[in-house]
Amino acid sequence: MHKLLTALVAASMLLPMGAFASSIRPGSSSIKPKTRGPKCLVEEKWKPCEIIIDDKGVQGSEGHITKVVQWTTDDKPFNMGGAIGGAVAGGVAGTAAGLGSCLIFGPLCIITAPAIMSGGVTGGATVGGTPRGKFFTIVGDDAQGTRLIQEFYHSSGKEVKEASRLLLTTTKLAEGELRS
């Protein structure tokens, strides 16, 4: 039993080492930084764009909305690819923690290890699949009175909060509220 426990502990110490084996080196030209900022719906395709929300209205790819009638947000759907990646990462961490629990709980490891491992998989899938971005839809009129609909997407929670705050303060409308 002692030899089996020693082998399990040694194996659990080796699990996270795969993270250090990477072919990416600093200064590599093949690495491109992720573009931050919104993506606008242009001709049924999402393309990077610039959205300006200020006292003059909302300016984007569809034009300059000077009088906002309504603005709303929608959540991004559950990210299945992120959930799978999170489940794998959570499974690795859960396996290491589960096998480590054998040192603490001894024979009760039969119960604790599977519970910790499944918790790691479940927690990783939940965190990895949770959407952080939101779709914005702004309806309003330009200076000539033409009705415009501007749709854009922010990928990070910080950008979503900032855009929502700016829309609230500049339009004096709460989300979903309709100006008459």
C-alpha positions, 0 to 999 in steps of 0.5 A: 500500500505504501508503494502505491501511495508513493506512486500516486503522490509522485504522479499528482506532482507531475500533472501540472508540469505540462503547462510549462512545456510550450513552444511559444517564446517571447518576441515570437512574431506569430503571436498576435494580440487579441483585438479589444473593443466592440464588434459591429454587425455590418452586412450580417457579419461581425466586424471590429469597429469603433463606437463613440458614446458621448453627449452628442449621441452614439456614433458607429458603423451605421451612422450618428444617432443623435436622439436615442429612442431605446437601448437594450442588451442581450447576453451571449449564449453559453460557450460550449468550447469554453466549457469543454476547455474549462472542464479539462482544466478543472479535471486536471486540477481536480485529479491533482487535488483528489489524489492529494486528499488521499494523503490527508484522509487515507482510506476515506480517499475512496469517497473524497477523491472522486467527489473532488475530481467531479467538482473540478470538472463541473466547476471548470465547465461552468466557469469556462462556458459562462459568457462575459460579453453582451450584445447592444442594440441602440435605436434612434434618429440621426440629425435628419430624422432617419431611423437608425439601428446600431448593433454591436458586441462587447466581449469583456465584462468591464467594457459592457459595464462602461458602455451601459454606464455611458448609455445611461448617463448620456441618453437619460434612459434606463435599459429597455426604457422607451423615449416617447 
